[in-house]
Structures are given as C-alpha cells and as structure tokens.
Amino acid sequence: MDPLVNTILVILLPLALAVFAYKKNLMTVAATVVSFIQAEIIGFCTDIWWVLAFFMFPVMAFIATKWRLKEKMELGLQEGKKGERSVMNLLGVGTIPVVIAIAFFVRPSDILAVAFLAAIAVSTSDTIASETGIWAKKTYMITTFKEVEPGPNGAVSLYGFGTALLGTLAFAVLGWIFVFCLDPVSAPDIRLLIVVAAGMFGNVMDSVLGAVLENPGYIGKYTNNASTALMGAVFGALIYTLTI
C-alpha cells in the first residue's frame, strides 16, 4: 500500500470507528480518545491492517454487549451504565497490543505479529464469554466446580465457553487475513490455530485470576485484563516458537 494512503487511513479510519463506538454507547468520551490514541500508535508502528485487526475487538464486543442489553441492565449485569467501556477497560485490553506493536516497529517479526493477535484474542474471548455466559442454564466456579449464580468473577459455563470459542475463531480468521495479508481463499496455517488457542487460554486464566485474586481484592478487574492479555501473548509466542 502507498505510504501516503496508509497514513491517511491510519488517521481517518480509527477516528471514524472511535466516533461510531461512542455514538453507539460502546465507549465513554475518554475511552473513545484513548482508543483513538492506541490505534494511532499501532497504525504508525505497523500499518492500517494491524489497526483493522485491533478494532475487531470493539466491533465484536459491541455485538456481544448489545445482545439482550435491556435484560442485562434489569439484572444489573451490564458493563458501565449502558454497556459502555471506560478508559480503564481500554487500558486493560489495549496496553499489551500497543506495546507489541511498538516492539514490532523496532524489530519486525512474525512472532510479534502472532503475539499481537493473541493478546487481542484473549480480550475478545473473555468479553464474549462474559456478555453471553450470563444466560447459561448452569454456571460453575472455575476453582471449585460448584454451581453458582451467573455474574461473579471466576464463574464459567459451557455456553459461555462455546460462544467465546466461536467468537475467537472468527477474530482469528479475520486477524490472520489482516495482519499476514493473505488471500482469504488460501488455506489457513498454524498461526490461526495458535491465536485461537491463546485466546481461549487467556480466557480461562482470566476466570482463574478472577476467582483466586480478583474476588479477594488482591487485584482489580483491569489488572486482570492486562495480565491475561500478556499471558495470551506470551503463550501464543511460545507455541509459535515451538511449532514453526
């Protein structure tokens, strides 16, 4: 892609997507600004395709969040006041991808590209599981496997796991196409499967940390988000190293 065209797209597309997210109550004003800054850093360190991969998370989060939102609000299980994400949400899910993009700028490599997608896959998987898992018929605490009411940190369900897996797979396919610039009709390679595995691994670790550290108050939600995004990125990079 022509560098000038890439620069224009890196500036305008994130701006348009951020405004759209705010208008649809997916983000607060401050979170919209932060998401734009994060996208700009990623875009100027890499290219517009990485930005598109990065924005796949808020798009999929938007779909999952708005699904049966009124019912979630009635139960008090929505994010924010009306499903919107705050600055801390954006810092929790976006910091690790931004750092990886900066590292890629310094020294480009496939392993960093996989780590980038893996970190976002964790956030995608966790968000979908959280937003859909509350409708599961049976929910269990991940550390004890005892049945609990939907909603608390560490609560998991087969329904939430299944929807998260489908969402993570969808993200991995699109991210693989965007970041590796491959023909959509070509056969997927191991990098796609690594991203899916890393996303689900991070999702599980989010629940474990939620039950073990977040519920007692040792860490906060956003520390959990950033920690598991990092775990997913490291997991993806490690599996890539061992398999490629």
C-alpha positions in Angstrom: 0.0 0.0 0.0 1.2 3.5 -0.8 2.6 5.1 2.4 0.5 8.3 2.0 -2.7 6.3 1.6 -1.7 4.2 4.6 -1.1 7.3 6.7 -4.5 8.8 5.7 -6.3 5.6 6.5 -4.5 5.2 9.8 -5.7 8.7 10.8 -9.2 8.7 9.5 -10.4 5.1 9.9 -9.7 4.9 13.7 -11.3 8.4 14.1 -14.5 7.2 12.3 -14.6 3.9 14.2 -14.0 5.7 17.6 -16.8 8.2 17.0 -19.1 5.4 15.9 -18.3 3.4 19.1 -19.1 6.5 21.2 -22.3 7.2 19.4 -23.4 3.6 20.0 -22.6 3.9 23.7 -19.8 1.3 23.4 -17.3 3.7 25.0 -17.2 6.8 27.2 -15.8 10.0 25.7 -12.4 9.5 27.5 -12.3 5.9 26.4 -13.0 7.0 22.8 -10.0 9.3 22.9 -7.8 6.6 24.4 -8.9 4.0 21.8 -8.0 6.5 19.0 -4.6 7.1 20.5 -3.9 3.4 20.9 -5.0 2.8 17.2 -2.7 5.6 16.0 0.3 4.2 17.8 -0.4 0.8 16.4 -1.0 2.2 12.9 2.1 4.3 12.7 4.2 1.4 14.2 2.8 -1.1 11.7 0.1 -0.4 9.1 -3.6 0.0 8.6 -4.2 -3.8 8.6 -3.0 -4.1 12.2 -5.4 -1.3 13.1 -8.3 -3.2 11.5 -7.3 -6.3 13.5 -7.1 -4.2 16.7 -10.6 -2.7 16.0 -12.1 -6.2 15.5 -12.2 -6.4 19.3 -14.5 -3.4 19.9 -16.7 -4.5 16.9 -17.2 -8.0 18.4 -17.5 -6.6 21.9 -20.2 -4.2 20.6 -22.2 -7.1 19.2 -21.9 -9.2 22.4 -22.6 -6.2 24.6 -25.7 -5.1 22.8 -27.2 -8.5 22.7 -30.1 -8.6 25.2 -28.7 -5.5 26.8 -32.0 -4.4 28.3 -32.3 -7.7 30.1 -28.7 -7.4 31.4 -29.5 -3.9 32.7 -32.5 -5.2 34.5 -30.3 -7.8 36.2 -27.5 -5.2 36.9 -25.1 -7.3 34.9 -24.2 -4.8 32.2 -20.8 -3.1 31.8 -20.9 0.6 32.8 -24.3 2.2 32.8 -25.5 1.0 29.4 -22.8 -1.4 28.3 -20.2 1.3 27.6 -16.4 0.7 28.2 -14.4 3.1 30.3 -10.8 4.3 30.0 -9.6 1.6 32.3 -11.3 -1.0 30.1 -9.3 0.3 27.1 -6.1 0.4 29.0 -6.6 -3.1 30.3 -7.2 -4.6 26.9 -5.2 -2.3 24.7 -1.9 -1.7 26.5 -0.3 -5.1 25.6 -1.2 -4.9 21.9 0.2 -1.3 21.8 3.5 -2.4 23.4 3.8 -5.3 21.0 3.2 -3.0 18.0 6.0 -0.7 19.2 8.3 -3.7 19.6 7.3 -4.8 16.0 8.3 -1.3 14.8 11.7 -1.7 16.4 12.2 -5.2 15.1 9.5 -6.7 12.9 8.9 -10.5 13.2 6.1 -13.0 12.7 6.3 -14.0 16.4 5.3 -10.4 17.4 2.5 -10.4 14.9 1.2 -13.7 16.4 1.6 -12.3 20.0 -0.3 -9.1 18.9 -3.3 -11.1 17.6 -3.1 -13.5 20.6 -3.4 -10.6 23.1 -6.5 -9.2 21.3 -7.9 -12.7 21.0 -7.8 -13.0 24.8 -9.9 -9.8 25.3 -12.3 -10.9 22.6 -12.8 -14.3 24.0 -13.2 -13.0 27.6 -15.7 -10.3 26.6 -17.8 -12.6 24.6 -17.8 -15.2 27.4 -18.8 -12.6 30.0 -21.5 -11.0 27.9 -23.1 -14.3 26.8 -22.3 -16.6 29.7 -24.8 -14.9 32.0 -27.6 -16.6 30.0 -26.2 -20.1 30.6 -28.5 -22.5 32.4 -25.7 -23.7 34.6 -22.7 -21.8 35.8 -19.8 -23.1 37.8 -16.9 -21.5 39.8 -13.8 -22.4 37.9 -11.7 -23.2 41.0 -14.3 -25.4 42.8 -16.6 -26.5 40.0 -19.5 -25.8 42.4 -22.6 -24.3 40.7 -23.0 -20.6 41.3 -25.3 -17.8 40.0 -24.1 -16.1 36.7 -22.0 -13.0 37.1 -19.3 -13.3 39.7 -15.6 -13.4 38.8 -14.5 -16.9 38.0 -17.9 -18.2 37.0 -17.8 -20.2 33.8 -20.3 -22.2 31.7 -20.3 -24.4 28.6 -22.5 -21.9 26.9 -20.1 -19.0 27.5 -17.1 -21.1 26.6 -18.8 -22.2 23.3 -19.8 -18.7 22.2 -16.3 -17.5 23.2 -14.7 -20.2 21.1 -16.8 -19.2 18.0 -16.0 -15.5 18.5 -12.3 -16.2 19.0 -12.2 -18.3 15.9 -14.0 -15.5 13.9 -11.5 -13.0 15.2 -8.5 -15.2 14.4 -9.6 -15.8 10.8 -10.0 -12.0 10.2 -6.9 -11.1 12.1 -4.9 -13.7 10.2 -6.1 -12.2 6.9 -5.4 -8.6 8.0 -2.0 -9.0 9.7 -0.5 -11.5 7.4 -2.1 -10.0 4.3 -3.0 -13.4 2.9 -5.6 -14.3 0.3 -8.9 -15.1 2.2 -9.3 -18.2 0.0 -5.9 -19.7 0.8 -5.6 -22.4 3.4 -5.2 -21.2 7.0 -1.9 -22.1 8.6 -0.8 -22.9 12.2 -0.7 -19.2 13.1 -4.5 -19.0 13.0 -4.8 -22.0 15.4 -2.2 -20.6 17.7 -4.2 -17.3 18.0 -7.4 -19.3 18.8 -5.6 -21.4 21.4 -4.0 -18.4 23.0 -7.3 -16.6 23.2 -9.1 -19.4 24.9 -6.1 -20.0 27.2 -6.2 -16.3 28.3 -10.0 -16.6 28.7 -9.6 -19.5 31.2 -6.7 -17.7 33.0 -9.0 -14.6 33.3 -11.5 -16.7 35.2 -8.8 -18.3 37.4 -7.3 -14.9 38.3 -10.8 -13.6 38.9 -11.6 -16.3 41.3 -8.3 -16.5 43.1 -7.0 -12.9 43.1 -9.8 -10.6 42.0 -12.6 -11.8 44.2 -10.5 -11.4 47.4 -9.4 -7.9 46.3 -5.8 -8.6 45.6 -6.0 -7.3 42.0 -8.6 -5.3 40.1 -10.6 -6.2 37.0 -8.3 -4.1 34.7 -5.1 -5.6 36.1 -6.7 -9.0 35.4 -7.4 -7.9 31.8 -3.9 -6.7 31.2 -2.3 -9.7 32.9 -4.3 -12.2 30.9 -3.7 -10.4 27.6 0.0 -10.6 28.4 -0.3 -14.3 29.2 -2.1 -14.9 25.9 0.6 -13.0 24.0 3.4 -15.0 25.7 1.5 -18.2 25.2 1.0 -17.5 21.5 4.6 -16.5 21.1 5.8 -19.6 22.9 3.7 -22.0 20.9 4.8 -20.3 17.7 8.4 -20.8 18.7 7.9 -24.4 19.4 5.9 -25.2 16.2 7.2 -23.0 13.4 
